[in-house]
Amino acid sequence: MAKGVQQLQDEGDKARRKGVDALNVKNEKKQKSEAAKLAKTPLTDKEQAFIAMIEPKMNCGRAVDKPSAAQILRYSKLVKRKDLVAEE
């Protein structure tokens, strides 16, 4: 018996979601492994300067004074490593 249009669309949607979910899991594992590599790496001078520039702007009331979304994302990734000290 032939499948209806709705049934074909539902099956295609399920297959698409399964593929997207698998890709998301793969990307998440990759990001976690990259984050784990950097977890014990102290910040460079440029990264420390960036944090020093962005930190005072984080709670500004005016929208024009606030950092952009990209800067906030970068800051959130770097601030986790802020207190690490380089081993000599």
Backbone bond lengths (Angstrom), bond angles and torsions (degrees), N, CA, C in turn:
res aa  C-N    CA-C-N  psi(-1)  N-CA   C-N-CA  omega(-1)  CA-C   N-CA-C  phi
1 M - - - 1.441 - - 1.535 108.54 -
2 A 1.297 117.10 142.19 1.460 122.84 -178.10 1.530 110.15 -75.60
3 K 1.311 114.48 147.08 1.450 119.75 178.56 1.524 109.46 -87.03
4 G 1.305 114.65 145.93 1.451 119.67 178.40 1.526 110.84 -78.89
5 V 1.323 115.70 165.86 1.460 121.62 -179.19 1.529 111.00 -60.46
6 Q 1.324 116.50 -43.80 1.461 120.45 -179.21 1.521 111.35 -62.46
7 Q 1.321 116.95 -41.25 1.458 120.90 179.99 1.532 110.55 -65.57
8 L 1.336 116.88 -41.21 1.458 120.61 177.43 1.529 111.23 -63.07
9 Q 1.323 116.25 -41.16 1.461 120.34 178.97 1.526 111.40 -65.58
10 D 1.314 116.51 -40.73 1.466 120.44 178.43 1.524 111.34 -63.27
11 E 1.316 116.88 -43.61 1.468 120.62 178.92 1.521 110.88 -64.87
12 G 1.323 116.91 -41.87 1.461 120.65 177.69 1.515 111.87 -63.98
13 D 1.333 116.22 -39.34 1.459 120.78 178.99 1.521 110.84 -65.18
14 K 1.321 117.56 -41.98 1.464 121.65 178.38 1.527 110.84 -63.03
15 A 1.337 116.72 -42.01 1.463 120.84 179.63 1.534 110.27 -66.18
16 R 1.329 117.12 -40.15 1.467 121.43 179.27 1.517 110.55 -63.89
17 R 1.332 116.44 -45.45 1.471 120.37 179.77 1.520 111.69 -62.75
18 K 1.328 116.35 -39.40 1.457 120.46 179.18 1.523 110.20 -63.27
19 G 1.325 117.06 -41.38 1.461 121.18 178.16 1.518 112.16 -66.28
20 V 1.316 116.86 -42.39 1.465 121.30 179.26 1.522 110.48 -65.50
21 D 1.323 117.42 -41.87 1.462 120.87 178.33 1.529 111.03 -61.75
22 A 1.328 116.90 -42.29 1.463 120.58 179.37 1.527 110.47 -64.01
23 L 1.319 117.14 -40.21 1.464 121.19 178.85 1.530 110.89 -66.39
24 N 1.324 117.03 -39.66 1.462 121.02 178.62 1.525 111.59 -64.64
25 V 1.317 117.54 -40.37 1.468 121.70 178.33 1.526 109.50 -64.26
26 K 1.325 116.71 -42.13 1.464 121.37 179.34 1.528 110.33 -63.29
27 N 1.328 117.25 -45.23 1.465 121.26 179.79 1.525 111.57 -65.36
28 E 1.316 117.02 -37.24 1.459 121.05 179.32 1.534 110.68 -64.36
29 K 1.319 117.20 -42.28 1.459 120.94 178.01 1.526 110.70 -62.93
30 K 1.323 115.72 -40.53 1.466 120.75 179.84 1.533 110.05 -64.27
31 Q 1.329 117.28 -44.47 1.457 120.98 -179.96 1.522 111.29 -65.18
32 K 1.324 117.56 -39.07 1.464 120.79 178.94 1.527 110.83 -65.14
33 S 1.337 117.37 -39.95 1.461 119.29 -179.76 1.528 110.54 -68.67
34 E 1.333 117.81 -37.03 1.460 120.76 177.14 1.528 110.36 -66.99
35 A 1.312 116.61 -39.93 1.467 120.74 178.86 1.519 110.56 -66.33
36 A 1.317 117.20 -37.15 1.463 120.85 179.15 1.526 110.88 -65.98
37 K 1.333 117.14 -36.11 1.461 120.45 177.95 1.526 110.45 -64.59
38 L 1.329 116.47 -39.52 1.462 120.78 -177.12 1.530 113.58 -83.51
39 A 1.314 117.33 -13.01 1.466 121.35 -172.54 1.522 112.79 -57.74
40 K 1.309 117.84 -32.43 1.459 120.95 -177.09 1.526 112.53 -105.97
41 T 1.336 116.35 12.91 1.458 121.61 179.67 1.521 109.59 -96.96
42 P 1.321 118.24 122.10 1.463 119.56 178.38 1.526 111.38 -67.87
43 L 1.308 116.04 160.84 1.461 121.31 -179.35 1.524 110.99 -72.48
44 T 1.329 114.80 146.72 1.459 119.94 174.28 1.529 108.45 -79.90
45 D 1.317 115.72 172.89 1.467 119.50 179.61 1.527 111.17 -63.18
46 K 1.328 117.22 -38.53 1.466 120.77 179.06 1.524 111.11 -64.16
47 E 1.323 115.98 -42.09 1.461 120.57 -179.81 1.526 110.94 -66.75
48 Q 1.318 117.48 -38.59 1.462 120.72 177.38 1.525 110.62 -65.83
49 A 1.328 116.70 -39.08 1.463 120.61 178.02 1.526 110.38 -65.28
50 F 1.326 116.67 -39.06 1.465 120.70 178.52 1.527 110.40 -62.44
51 I 1.329 116.96 -45.58 1.468 120.64 179.17 1.520 110.62 -62.21
52 A 1.335 116.82 -42.31 1.459 120.34 179.68 1.533 111.52 -64.01
53 M 1.321 117.49 -30.79 1.459 121.33 179.61 1.539 111.64 -77.72
54 I 1.319 116.93 -39.49 1.465 121.79 -173.64 1.523 112.41 -83.71
55 E 1.312 118.23 -36.10 1.467 121.89 -173.52 1.532 113.58 -53.04
56 P 1.326 119.69 -45.93 1.471 118.25 -179.91 1.525 113.53 -68.17
57 K 1.318 117.02 -21.87 1.457 121.09 -178.03 1.529 113.25 -84.51
58 M 1.322 117.80 -11.76 1.464 120.81 -172.01 1.531 113.47 -61.93
59 N 1.302 119.42 -31.92 1.461 121.13 -176.47 1.521 112.90 -113.72
60 C 1.315 116.83 26.64 1.461 120.21 178.41 1.521 109.55 -70.62
61 G 1.316 116.30 144.95 1.454 120.62 -178.09 1.515 113.79 -78.38
62 R 1.314 116.67 -35.58 1.467 120.05 -177.05 1.515 110.51 -84.28
63 A 1.319 116.17 139.76 1.465 120.97 -177.43 1.523 111.68 -63.98
64 V 1.323 117.91 -34.32 1.464 119.78 -178.30 1.521 111.93 -70.04
65 D 1.329 117.32 -20.97 1.461 121.06 179.91 1.524 112.52 -88.41
66 K 1.312 117.73 -15.97 1.464 121.39 -176.52 1.530 110.65 -78.01
67 P 1.336 117.72 152.48 1.465 120.80 175.85 1.531 110.63 -71.29
68 S 1.328 115.11 159.38 1.467 119.78 179.07 1.529 110.10 -73.45
69 A 1.314 115.81 170.54 1.468 120.83 -179.74 1.528 110.77 -62.78
70 A 1.322 117.45 -38.69 1.456 120.93 179.45 1.530 111.00 -65.56
71 Q 1.335 116.33 -38.97 1.458 119.82 178.48 1.527 111.24 -67.34
72 I 1.320 116.49 -38.37 1.462 120.37 178.58 1.524 110.45 -65.08
73 L 1.326 116.98 -41.19 1.463 120.82 178.39 1.525 110.73 -62.61
74 R 1.331 116.32 -46.58 1.467 120.27 179.41 1.530 110.15 -62.66
75 Y 1.310 116.99 -42.99 1.461 121.72 179.24 1.532 110.51 -60.11
76 S 1.336 116.82 -43.81 1.463 120.09 -177.87 1.523 111.89 -64.26
77 K 1.322 117.16 -30.05 1.457 119.96 177.64 1.524 111.83 -78.20
78 L 1.329 116.46 -34.94 1.461 119.99 -177.18 1.518 113.54 -80.76
79 V 1.324 117.41 -32.46 1.465 120.48 -173.65 1.532 112.01 -63.79
80 K 1.312 117.54 -23.89 1.460 121.58 178.27 1.531 111.23 -65.14
81 R 1.333 116.26 -28.26 1.465 121.28 -178.42 1.519 112.81 -101.87
82 K 1.308 116.70 10.18 1.473 121.65 -173.27 1.521 113.26 -60.53
83 D 1.300 118.33 -39.56 1.458 121.66 -173.90 1.531 114.45 -90.74
84 L 1.315 117.80 1.56 1.458 119.89 178.94 1.530 110.16 -72.98
85 V 1.308 115.92 140.77 1.465 121.47 179.98 1.514 108.19 -112.37
86 A 1.322 115.64 140.05 1.474 120.33 -179.59 1.518 109.63 -67.75
87 E 1.317 115.55 138.40 1.456 120.66 176.15 1.524 108.72 -86.76
88 E 1.306 115.71 136.32 1.468 119.31 -178.20 1.492 111.37 -118.71
